[in-house]
């Protein structure tokens, strides 16, 4: 779907273990070297373990591609079987012809295998058994595997066995009843996830193999890929593929950290926050705690001073005058000036005091209501609900200038001075001020205050002329192309055609490039989601939800 959009020849993040995509980071190169050693040298067992998705199966495929001419490898991928089934599968993998009466007998199968191994040894061949997902081996099958190492000549083992599995395999082989097998393991290696640098190199490597000629992921996106995946190659693949699909659907040729985070949220089924947010919250909490301590200290100090003031000696009475008259009345004291009225709450305080009405579901409900649509909290995701009502979601980034271009009410995530996030709706932008819908009330905010608490990401809704909003490019044809041509001609002030062509040709591409240049998009001649949404904004009627009555 997105291959031509990014200039790729094939999907770079397929989870199929393709040896061409093997990335030999430090640990993976060592792991492959251990397996190559296991093939070429005599011994008992080689054990390779690693967490789920760390690339064990891909290393196996690479090993098979690199196997020496004198090596014969039997690979068992699903070891969930009993001992007779395991022996039968091993013989079948080696291509050994079996008589019918030997199929159910472990002894007959072992004898036939022994004769085959002796023959291979005489011919100078190495026979290797690789068991993947070995943590699933039953204890009786493990014992049978151990007995296979007894097949030997006076100087050499006839069968080299490589066990590959998850970390549970190490725990299983550490059991006391399997100590005889554990003692025959001559090489152990554990495959760790990729480091931060290796993760970035891994993503770039796969993109390059797939045909990418430019950088598609920003540096921040690569860092976010490592953070949300933990360096596990399989997760890097799944998140990378979803990020490319998300970027394609939003008409983004460059994948940013926010796109990666959104892709990971969809993969894991939960919302992921930016890496800096816990630090901000932790710092804000520390500030609040320090403020409370300081206030308590001041209160204690004030109370301690009060008794001292009460016991201070009273001022002496004024001496009587020489005539015995009463002393003069002291001059009237001026009352202290009244305290000024409290200042109006600033924007950060407004946000903090609105925490009860700035949740995500409430914000979605208010944004949908602007389009006379209905959002139901707790059901399917917001964009799916929008689609059912003829609306499209568009996640965008770029700040206020990009928001002005779309000229549509948008959902913004703003932070108060404690780092808490508040979901608000910007409903109007005029000059240097914006109007925010916070809860059920509108608030006028200066643009610098808004931008200081906003990352620049936003979500808008728009109503496409038809539900088919896939990217359109040269060679496409059909009703979506016809409608696109009509709308672009309307935007350009060209006369309407009696019958518009439904074929995407060079003339339509030129119109799209002209529009993209005027609206600040990458002028690639492809009508993606962003191009179509901006065109919709440019042709919007005054009755539809707009940020400004003036054309963007």
Beta strands, then each sheet from edge to edge (+ up, - down):
strand 1: 45-50
strand 2: 71-76
strand 3: 126-131
strand 4: 159-165
strand 5: 185-191
strand 6: 392-397
strand 7: 410-415
strand 8: 421-430
strand 9: 433-438
strand 10: 441-446
strand 11: 457-462
sheet 1: 2+ 3+ 4+ 1+ 5+
sheet 2: 6+ 11- 7+ 8- 9+ 10-
end
